[in-house]
Amino acid sequence: MTYPVNRLSKHHCPFMAVVIFSLVVSGCSRIVLTATDGIVCLDGTTELRVYLEKTLFPGTGRPVPDKSVTFLANGLPIGEAMTTDEGRAAISCRIPDQHCARFAAIASVRNHDVKAQGQLFRWTRDQTIIVVDIDGTISDTKYDDLLLEHRDDESVPIALSQKTLNQLSEDFFIVYLTARTRLLAEKTRCWLTEHDYPAGPLFVLSGVRQAIDRRREKRRILRTLRRTWPNIRIGIGDTSRDAQAYVANKMLTIIIGHEPSDDFNDNTIQLRNWKTVSQFFSANGDLLKDPDQLGAIIDQGGFLRMPIYPWKSES
């Protein structure tokens, strides 16, 4: 069975209200420093970013500007920057040690040191990059636990999502893009690690206000990433907002749901579950692995093989 990429198709998925993130994360205000994961080019160059904020009720953050942040790799300083009005400090630098997997940042506020760590990932420019949503796509999320507990022990992986993504990570780079806010980033990283998902940079939204309009924010983040990494060509999600953000960035869009729906169009491929996602990648492996061929199909139209009876009920 073949599928025309430029054929319209639609899908309906229940809307997971992102305003739930406005629940209380912490009742006490404190200064926090959070790091965005870094992607290192073959020559060792990368851009590192952190955000300095004062957490506010109900779990939102207010930027802390005009503070010096020192960045470190392997315990050694690699750069310094001042936080902006948005609380952001960023440097462009070179990571000399190709085995260095994390960087650190430290800021001094009111005579107290505030620290953060981020992951480092090394990408080449010849592999296709897959962007994966989290809530409803790979995680059956229990929001009370995610938001209010120190650890997210109740959210469970969606069936076969770990196995499929680990298989795909052998041939593709994986990125996680979620409507969760920065204050949930470290908890999200821990959940992905504890449930054996393949390593990949995590990108989150800055706050509750941005999470409410996650379609626009995800589209903006993807647009920024694709300027440096144009091989970001495939997006996997579960909502129309995911689809709109992927399609707007000229990405092959895969939406996972329980039944076909009319809510999706514009190059959206609808698949029932992660089993059919695995079958889809197996059927189109060579083409999907080649970012140039895949880009030509997305831009000019073409055909991809679909699993036979992807919506047939399973016992």
C-alpha positions in Angstrom: 0.0 0.0 0.0 1.4 3.4 -0.9 0.6 6.8 0.6 0.7 10.1 -1.2 2.5 12.5 1.0 0.6 15.5 -0.4 -2.8 13.9 0.1 -5.0 15.5 2.7 -5.9 13.5 5.8 -7.5 14.4 9.1 -7.5 13.2 12.6 -9.2 14.1 15.9 -7.5 13.6 19.2 -8.7 14.7 22.7 -7.1 18.1 23.6 -4.8 17.7 26.6 -5.4 21.1 28.3 -1.9 22.6 28.8 -3.3 25.1 31.3 -3.0 22.3 33.8 0.6 23.4 34.1 -0.7 26.4 36.0 -1.2 24.1 39.0 1.1 24.6 42.0 4.6 23.3 41.4 6.1 24.9 44.4 4.5 27.1 47.0 7.7 28.9 47.9 9.6 31.3 45.7 13.2 30.5 45.0 15.9 31.2 42.5 16.5 28.5 39.9 18.9 28.0 37.0 17.8 25.7 34.2 19.9 24.5 31.3 18.9 23.8 27.7 20.6 20.7 26.2 23.4 21.5 23.8 24.0 20.0 20.3 27.7 19.9 19.4 28.9 20.0 15.8 31.8 17.8 14.5 34.2 20.6 15.0 33.3 20.8 18.7 31.4 24.1 18.4 28.0 24.6 20.1 25.7 27.2 21.7 24.9 26.8 25.4 21.9 28.4 27.1 20.7 28.7 30.6 17.8 30.6 32.2 17.9 32.2 35.7 14.4 32.7 37.2 12.6 33.4 40.4 9.8 30.8 40.8 6.4 32.3 41.5 3.0 31.0 42.5 1.6 29.1 40.8 4.7 27.5 39.4 5.6 30.2 37.0 9.0 32.0 36.8 10.1 35.6 36.7 13.4 36.3 34.9 16.4 37.4 36.9 18.5 39.8 34.7 22.0 41.2 34.9 23.6 38.3 36.7 26.9 36.7 35.6 26.8 33.0 34.7 29.9 30.9 34.3 29.8 27.8 32.0 32.0 24.8 32.7 32.9 21.5 30.9 34.8 18.8 32.8 34.9 21.3 35.7 36.8 23.9 33.7 35.4 27.3 32.7 34.6 27.6 29.0 32.7 30.9 28.9 30.8 33.6 30.8 27.7 35.6 30.0 25.2 38.0 31.7 21.6 37.2 31.9 19.3 39.2 29.7 15.9 40.8 30.5 14.5 37.3 29.8 16.9 35.7 32.3 18.8 34.0 29.5 22.6 33.6 29.4 24.1 32.1 26.3 27.6 31.5 24.9 29.0 30.1 21.7 32.0 28.0 22.5 34.0 24.9 21.6 33.9 21.7 23.7 37.5 20.4 23.4 36.8 17.0 24.9 34.8 14.9 22.5 33.8 12.5 25.3 32.3 15.3 27.5 28.6 14.5 27.9 27.4 17.3 30.1 28.1 20.9 30.9 27.5 22.9 34.0 26.6 26.5 34.8 26.8 28.5 38.0 25.4 31.9 39.0 25.8 33.8 42.2 22.6 35.4 43.5 22.4 37.1 47.0 25.7 35.4 47.9 24.4 32.0 47.1 25.5 29.8 44.2 22.8 28.5 41.9 23.8 25.6 39.6 22.5 23.7 36.6 23.6 20.9 34.3 22.7 20.2 30.7 23.4 17.4 28.4 25.7 17.5 25.3 24.9 15.6 22.1 27.1 15.2 19.1 25.4 15.2 15.7 26.6 14.9 12.2 24.8 16.6 9.2 24.1 13.5 7.2 21.4 11.9 9.3 17.6 12.5 9.5 16.5 13.9 12.8 13.1 12.9 14.4 11.3 15.2 16.8 9.1 13.3 19.3 6.4 14.8 21.5 6.0 13.4 25.1 2.6 13.7 26.7 0.1 11.4 24.9 2.7 10.3 22.4 5.2 8.3 24.5 3.9 9.0 28.0 0.5 8.2 29.6 1.0 11.2 31.8 -0.4 11.5 35.3 -0.4 15.2 35.8 -0.9 15.4 39.5 2.3 13.3 40.0 4.2 15.2 37.3 3.4 18.6 38.7 3.1 18.1 42.5 5.5 15.3 43.4 9.3 15.4 43.6 9.5 12.4 41.1 7.1 11.4 38.3 6.5 7.8 39.4 3.0 7.4 38.1 3.3 8.3 34.4 3.9 5.2 32.3 5.4 4.7 28.8 2.9 4.1 26.0 3.2 0.6 24.7 6.2 -0.1 22.4 7.3 3.5 22.3 10.6 2.7 24.1 11.3 -0.3 21.9 10.5 1.6 18.6 12.4 4.7 19.5 15.5 2.7 20.6 15.4 0.9 17.2 15.0 4.2 15.4 17.9 5.8 17.3 20.3 3.4 15.5 19.7 5.2 12.2 18.2 8.6 13.3 18.9 11.3 15.8 16.1 11.8 18.3 14.9 15.1 19.8 12.2 15.4 22.5 10.0 18.5 22.2 7.3 19.0 24.8 4.8 21.6 26.0 6.1 21.1 29.5 7.7 24.1 31.0 11.3 24.7 32.0 10.6 24.0 35.6 9.7 20.5 34.7 12.8 19.9 32.5 15.0 18.0 34.9 12.1 15.8 36.1 11.3 15.0 32.4 14.9 14.1 31.7 14.9 11.7 34.7 11.7 10.1 33.5 13.1 9.5 30.0 16.3 8.0 31.5 14.5 5.8 34.0 12.2 4.3 31.3 15.1 3.6 29.0 14.2 6.0 26.2 17.1 6.7 23.8 19.2 9.7 24.6 18.4 13.0 22.9 18.2 16.7 23.6 15.1 17.9 25.4 13.4 21.1 24.4 10.7 22.6 26.6 8.6 25.8 26.7 9.6 28.7 28.8 6.4 29.0 31.0 2.7 28.5 31.4 1.8 31.4 29.1 3.8 29.9 26.3 2.4 26.4 27.0 -1.2 27.6 26.5 -0.3 28.4 22.9 2.0 25.4 22.4 1.4 25.2 18.7 3.0 28.6 18.1 5.8 28.0 20.6 6.6 24.6 19.2 6.6 26.0 15.7 9.0 28.7 16.8 11.4 26.3 18.5 11.4 24.0 15.4 12.0 27.0 13.1 15.0 28.0 15.2 16.4 24.5 15.3 16.0 23.9 11.6 18.1 27.0 10.7 21.1 25.1 12.1 19.9 21.6 11.6 17.8 21.4 8.4 17.8 17.6 8.6 15.1 17.9 11.2 12.6 16.2 8.8 10.2 14.0 10.8 7.8 14.8 13.7 5.8 12.4 15.8 3.0 13.6 18.0 -0.6 12.9 19.0 -2.5 16.2 18.6 -3.5 18.6 15.8 -1.3 21.2 17.4 1.7 18.9 17.0 0.8 18.4 13.4 0.4 22.1 12.7 3.8 22.8 14.2 5.5 20.0 12.2 3.8 20.8 8.9 4.6 24.5 9.2 8.3 23.5 9.3 8.1 21.3 6.3 8.4 18.0 8.2 6.9 14.6 7.5 4.2 14.5 10.2 3.2 11.3 12.0 0.2 11.4 14.3 -0.5 8.5 16.6 -4.1 7.9 17.7 -6.8 5.4 18.3 -8.8 5.8 15.1 -8.7 7.9 11.9 -10.0 11.4 12.3 -10.9 14.5 10.3 -8.8 16.9 12.4 -5.6 16.5 10.4 -4.4 17.5 6.9 -1.4 18.7 5.0 1.0 15.8 4.8 -0.2 14.2 8.0 0.2 10.4 8.3 -2.1 8.8 10.8 -1.0 5.6 12.5 -2.8 3.7 15.3 0.1 2.9 17.6 3.8 2.5 17.9 3.6 -1.0 16.4 2.4 0.6 13.1 5.0 3.3 13.5 7.7 0.7 13.5 6.1 -1.0 10.5 6.0 2.3 8.6 9.7 3.0 9.2 10.6 -0.6 8.3 8.7 -0.2 5.0 10.4 3.1 4.1 13.7 2.8 5.9 16.2 3.8 3.2 14.2 6.8 2.0 13.5 8.1 5.5 17.2 7.7 6.5 18.2 10.0 3.6 17.3 13.6 4.5 17.8 14.8 1.0 15.4 12.3 -0.6 12.9 12.8 2.2 13.1 16.5 1.8 12.4 16.2 -1.9 9.3 14.1 -1.3 8.0 16.6 1.4 8.7 19.6 -0.9 7.6 18.1 -4.2 5.2 15.3 -3.3 5.7 11.6 -3.6 4.7 8.2 -2.2 5.5 6.3 0.9 4.6 2.7 1.8 2.0 2.3 4.5 1.4 -0.8 6.7 -1.3 -3.0 5.5 -4.5 -2.5 7.5 -3.0 0.0 9.9 -6.3 0.4 11.7 -7.3 -3.2 12.0 -8.3 -4.2 15.5 -5.8 -6.2 17.4 -6.7 -8.9 20.0 
